[in-house]
Amino acid sequence: MDYRLPLFGVAFVVALGALVMPEKFMTVSGPAYAIDGDTLAFEDDRVRIVGIDAPDAPEASKEVSGRVLQGLVNDNGPITCTKAKFKACRNPARSYSRHNLECRFANGDSVGLTMIAAGYAVDYRMFSGGRYQEAMKEAARAHRGLWRTDWEHMVALAKQRSQLDKGC
């Protein structure tokens, strides 16, 4: 019996399934390392932590937020990332070859909320629905993290990321 045809059929169905519903049921989990303050790399995937934005400039702030995220991952891993369950104006499945997912530490705490509460990222309202606004305001009031060392850039980033597009 020729098994090539049935194997081809199975491979085709799997590939088609990946095209039709790639992100809807997406879960990425396991050991991870920080690319920067809002992106994690897993063995085969990169994940943008949805709803937050860590500084890309100045370079020193970008490096600090990435190191903080890496420390949190080291202390609280493994990480599990899934499709965000909160409402937002926009929630694209991918950006810049990364999955946009909500991530949690092994104890269930939100990675995004932890980064914002520690002062190393801001609420990205268009993608968070404002979910992290209060934690960000508290981090700023308490001068935590980059709010202490890079106030002007964090204020500018927070203002920029609090804006909503028309129709949101």
C-alpha positions in Angstrom: 0.0 0.0 0.0 1.3 3.5 -0.9 1.3 5.6 2.3 2.5 8.8 0.6 -0.9 10.0 -0.4 -2.5 9.7 3.1 0.6 11.3 4.6 0.3 14.2 2.1 -3.4 14.6 3.0 -2.6 14.8 6.7 0.2 17.3 6.0 -2.1 19.4 3.8 -4.8 19.5 6.5 -2.3 20.5 9.2 -0.9 23.3 7.0 -4.4 24.5 6.0 -5.4 24.6 9.7 -2.3 26.7 10.5 -3.4 29.2 7.8 -7.1 29.3 8.8 -6.8 29.6 12.6 -3.1 30.3 13.4 -3.5 32.8 16.3 -7.0 32.2 17.6 -5.9 29.3 19.8 -2.3 30.3 20.0 -0.4 29.3 23.2 3.3 29.7 23.6 5.0 28.5 26.8 8.2 27.4 28.3 11.6 29.0 29.0 12.0 32.4 27.4 14.5 35.2 27.2 13.9 38.9 26.8 14.7 40.6 23.5 13.8 43.9 25.1 11.3 45.2 27.6 8.2 44.1 25.7 9.3 41.1 23.6 10.1 37.5 24.6 11.8 34.8 22.6 10.9 31.2 23.0 12.5 28.2 21.3 10.5 28.7 18.0 8.5 31.9 18.5 8.8 35.5 19.4 6.0 37.2 21.4 5.1 40.8 21.8 3.6 41.3 25.2 0.2 42.8 24.2 -1.0 46.0 25.9 2.4 47.4 27.0 5.2 49.3 25.4 8.7 49.5 26.8 11.1 52.3 25.7 13.1 51.8 22.5 15.0 55.0 23.1 17.2 56.1 24.6 19.3 53.0 24.3 20.1 52.9 28.0 16.4 52.8 28.9 15.8 50.1 26.3 18.6 48.0 27.8 17.5 48.5 31.4 13.9 47.5 30.6 15.1 44.4 28.8 17.4 43.4 31.7 14.5 43.8 34.1 12.2 41.6 32.0 14.9 39.0 31.8 15.4 39.0 35.6 11.6 38.6 36.1 11.6 35.7 33.6 14.5 34.1 35.3 12.9 34.4 38.7 9.3 33.6 37.8 9.4 31.4 34.7 8.4 29.4 32.8 6.2 31.8 30.9 2.8 31.1 29.2 1.4 33.4 26.6 -2.1 33.2 25.2 -4.5 35.3 23.1 -5.5 38.3 25.2 -8.9 38.0 26.9 -9.4 41.7 27.4 -11.2 44.1 25.1 -9.0 46.6 23.1 -9.5 48.9 20.1 -7.0 46.8 18.2 -5.7 43.3 18.7 -3.8 42.1 15.7 -2.5 38.6 15.8 1.0 39.6 14.7 3.4 42.5 14.5 6.9 42.5 13.1 7.0 38.7 12.9 5.9 38.4 16.6 2.7 37.0 18.0 0.8 39.6 20.1 -0.1 37.6 23.2 -0.9 38.2 26.9 1.9 36.5 29.0 1.8 35.2 32.5 4.5 33.9 34.9 4.3 30.4 36.4 2.4 31.8 39.4 -0.3 33.3 37.1 0.8 37.0 37.5 0.6 39.1 34.4 4.0 39.9 32.8 2.7 43.1 31.3 1.2 44.4 34.5 4.4 43.5 36.4 6.6 45.5 34.0 4.2 48.5 34.1 3.9 48.4 37.9 7.7 48.2 38.3 8.0 51.3 36.0 9.7 49.8 33.0 6.9 49.9 30.5 3.8 52.0 29.8 0.2 51.1 29.1 -0.4 50.9 25.3 -4.0 51.9 25.4 -5.0 51.0 21.9 -4.0 47.4 22.5 -4.8 47.2 26.3 -8.1 48.9 26.4 -6.6 51.0 29.2 -6.3 47.9 31.4 -2.9 49.1 32.8 -3.6 52.8 33.2 -3.9 52.8 37.0 -0.8 50.7 37.5 1.2 53.0 35.2 0.0 56.2 37.0 0.9 54.6 40.4 4.4 53.7 39.1 4.9 57.3 37.9 3.6 58.8 41.1 6.0 56.5 43.1 8.9 57.2 40.7 9.5 53.5 40.1 11.9 52.2 37.6 12.4 54.4 34.6 10.0 56.9 36.0 12.8 57.7 38.5 15.7 57.8 36.0 14.2 58.8 32.7 11.1 60.8 33.6 10.9 62.9 30.4 11.1 60.0 28.0 8.6 57.9 30.0 6.1 60.8 30.1 6.5 61.3 26.3 6.0 57.5 25.7 3.0 57.4 28.0 1.4 60.3 26.3 2.0 58.8 22.8 0.7 55.4 23.8 -2.4 56.8 25.5 -3.7 58.1 22.2 -6.5 56.3 20.3 -7.0 56.2 16.6 -10.3 57.6 15.3 -13.0 55.0 15.5 -11.7 53.5 18.7 
